[in-house]
Amino acid sequence: MTFDLTGRRALVTGAGHGIGAAIAVGLAKAGADVAVHHRHSAGPAGEVASAIEALGRKTVVRQADLTRTGEVGDLVDDVTSFLGGLEILVCNAGGMVGRSPVAEMTDEHYAAVVDLNLGSTFRTVRAVIPHLRSAGAQGRVITMSSLAAQNGGGAGSAVYAAAKAGVRALTKGLAKELATSGATVNAVAPGFIGGTNFHNTFTARATQEAIIGGVPLGRGGTPDDVAGAVVWLASDAASYVTGATIDIDGGAWFR
C-alpha cells in the first residue's frame, strides 16, 4: 500500500492558486508529472509550475476556458501529447461567480454558475475518458464538490450549491461508467478553506470568523488539507474506492 505516484501523469484544472495549486504540488511531491491549467492566472500558474519543476517533475502550463468544448479538447490533446499520456484528472476549476438570491438572479447568472462548476467538470472528464480507459486500474478522476452541496450554501449561493450537488451526482454516475476499465472516480467536498480567492472575494471577514467558530475541530481548513485527500484518492491505496465523496470540513457536516 503506497501513496507513491512515480510515473503517473496528471492534469489539474484551476491550478493557478489556492486549492488547485496545493493539489498540483501535492501530486508532484508524490512523484507525478503534473500539467497546470488556468483560465486567468498565468503568473501564479507559472509559479506553481516552478515549484513542480523544483521537485524534479515534468510540468507544463496551459490556459483554457473550460466552458468551451473546443478549448477543452485542445487542452487535453496538448497536455497528453506533452506528458505522453494521462492517468490522473483533478477537476478543480469552478467558483461562485457572485452571490445572488434566486429571486433576483438572471438567467445569465444562473447559466454561468452551472456551466463553470458542473459544465466544466463534464466537458473535461468527457475529453479525458479515452485516456482513463487506456490507463486501466491506474486511471483516476477526482472532482470538486462542496459542503454547500449538502447544506445549500451561504446567502446567495443556492445555485452554486446545486451545481456542486450535481458534481457529486455526476461523480457517482461516472464511477459506474468507468468501473469496467478499472478507473475510479471520486469527489472531495471541502468546507471552509481559508486563504483562498473564493472566500477572500465572496465571504466577509466577520462571516469567515463565525464559520470557523462553528467548526468542531476548531479551525478553518487549508488548501493542503484538501490536497492530502486528493493524493490519497489518486494513489494505489485508494484503488477500491469509487463513487465516493470525501468531506473535508473539520466535522462541520454533523453540526
N, C-alpha and C positions, 0 to 999 in steps of 0.2 A: 504494500500500500504506500503510495507516494504522491506528493504534490509536484513532482518534477515534470516540467513541460518542455524539456530539451527536445529540439527537433520539431516542435509544433509551431504552426503559423496562425496568427490571429489578426482579426480586424476589429478595432474598437471604434464605434461611431460616437461622435460628440466627445472626442478625447482631448480637446484643446485645454480643458480646465476642469476643476472640481472632481466629481466622482469619476468621470471618464478618464481624466489624466491619471488618477490614482490607480484605476484598473489597468490601464495600458502599462504603466511602470511596474505594477504588481505582477502582471503576466510575464514581463521581461525578466524580473527578478527570479521567477520560477523557471526561466530558461527559454521562453518562447520568443520568436521573432514577431514583431508587432507593427501593423500598419495603423497610423494615427489619422483618423478622419476628423475634419472640422467643417463648419459652414462659414463662420465669420471670425475665426480666431487663429489666423495664420501665425502670428507672432508667438502666442502661448503654445500652439501646437508644435512649433519648431523647437521650443524649449523642452517639451515632453519628449520629442524625438531625440534631442541631445542627451537627455537622461537615459534613454533606452540604449543609445549607442555607447554611452559610458559604461554600461553593463556588459558590453561586448555582443549585443544582439543586433540583428538586422532590422532596419525600420525604414519607413517611407511616410511622408505626409501628403495627404490628398484632400482637396476641397470638393464638396458636392452638396447640392440641395437634395435631401432625401425625400422631398415631396414631389420630385420629378423623376419619373420612371427611367428616362434616358440617362440622367446623371447617375442614378444608382447603378445601372448596368455598366456604365463606363468606369465607375469607381471599382466595382467588383472585378471587372476584367483587368483593370490596371494593377490592382493590388495582388491578385492571384498570379498575374504574369511576373510581377516583381519578386514576390515571395516564393514562387514556384508551386503554389497550391494554397490550400486553406483548410484548417481543421477546426478553428475556433472563431465564432462570431459573437461579439457582445454588442447588443443593440441598446446603446445608452442615449442616443440622441433623443431630445424631447424638451419640453418646457411648458410653462404656464401660459405664455403669450401675454396674458393680462388678466387681472381679476375682474369678473363681471357677473352680477346676479343674472340668473336665467331670464327674468322678466325684462331685463334691459339689454340682453345680448343680441347682437345682429347675427344673421345667417353667416356672414363672412367670418365673424369671430369664431362662431361655433365650428365652421368647417376648418379654419386654421388650426384650432386646438386639436381636433380629432386627427387631422392629416399629419400634423407634426409629431404626435405621440403614437397613435395606432397605425396610421398610414405608413409612416416611415419604417416602422418595425416590419410591417407586412411586406413592403417593397424590398427591403434589404434581405430579409430571410428568403423570399421567393427567388431573388437573384443568386443566392449562395447555395440553395438546395442541391444542385448538381455536385458541387464540391464537397458538401457534407456527406452525401451518399458515397462519394468516392473515398472519403476518409473513414467510412465504416465506424467501428467502435471508438475511434478517436474523435469523431465528429461531435461538436458541442455548440449549442446555441444558448446564450444567456440573455434574457430580455429584462427590461427595466419597468417594473410595475411601481407601486407606491402604497404606503399606508392609507393614502387617500382613497384607494380602490375599495377599502373596507369600511372607512368611516365617512365617506363623502367629501372629505377635504375641508379646508377652512373656508371663510367667507369668500364668495365669488369664484369658487373653484369647482363647482359641481360638474361641469362638462370635462374639465381636466381629470377629475376623479373617475368619471365614466369612461374616458379614454384609457386610463390606466387599468380599470377593471376589464376593459376589452383586451388589453395586452395580456392580462392574466389568463383570460379565456382562450385567446389565440395561442398562447404558450401550451396549454393543455391539448388543444387540437393538433398543433404541430408535433407535439410529442408522440401522438398516435400515428401521424403520417410518416414520421421518420424512424419509428421504432424498428421497422423491419430491416433497416440498413445498419442498425446498431448505434446510430447517433442519438444523443439525448438533448432535450430542450427543457430548460428550467427558467424561472424568473427569480429576481430578487426584488424585494419591496421595502425600500428604505422609509424610515420615519423621518424625524428631524435630523438633517445632516448640516451642521454648522459650517460657516466659512465658504459657502458656495454662492455663485452668482444668483442662483434660484432664490434663496432666502434673503440675500443682500438686496435684491431688487424688489421682491414681492412681499416680504414679511417685515413689519416694523420691529425695531429692537425690543420694545416692551412686549410684543407678542411672542418673539423668539424666547425671551426670558420666561414667559408664562408657560410656553410649551415645554421647555427644559424642566421647569419646576414640577411638571406633571409626569415626567418620565421615571418609572420605578427604579432604574439603575442610577438615577441622579445626575445624569449628564447628557449633553447632546451627542449625536453621532459624528463621526469624521469620515471623509472620503475613504480612508484606509480601512475603516470598519466594513465598508461595502466591498472594497477590493479583495479583502481576505476571503469573503464568501464566494466571490466570483472565481478566484483562483482555485478554490476547492471544487467548485462545480465543474471547472474546466479540466480537472485532473482525473487520473485513474481512480482516485479514492472515491469519487462520486459516480462511478460508471454504472451503478444500478439505481441511480436517482434520475427520474424523468417525469415531466409534467408537474413538478413541484414548484411552489413559491416559498422562498425563504424570507421571512420577516426580519428586518434589521432595524429595530426600533427601540431597543432598550427595555422592552416589555410594555410599550405603550398600548399595544393591542388589547391587553387584558384589563385595562382600566375602565 
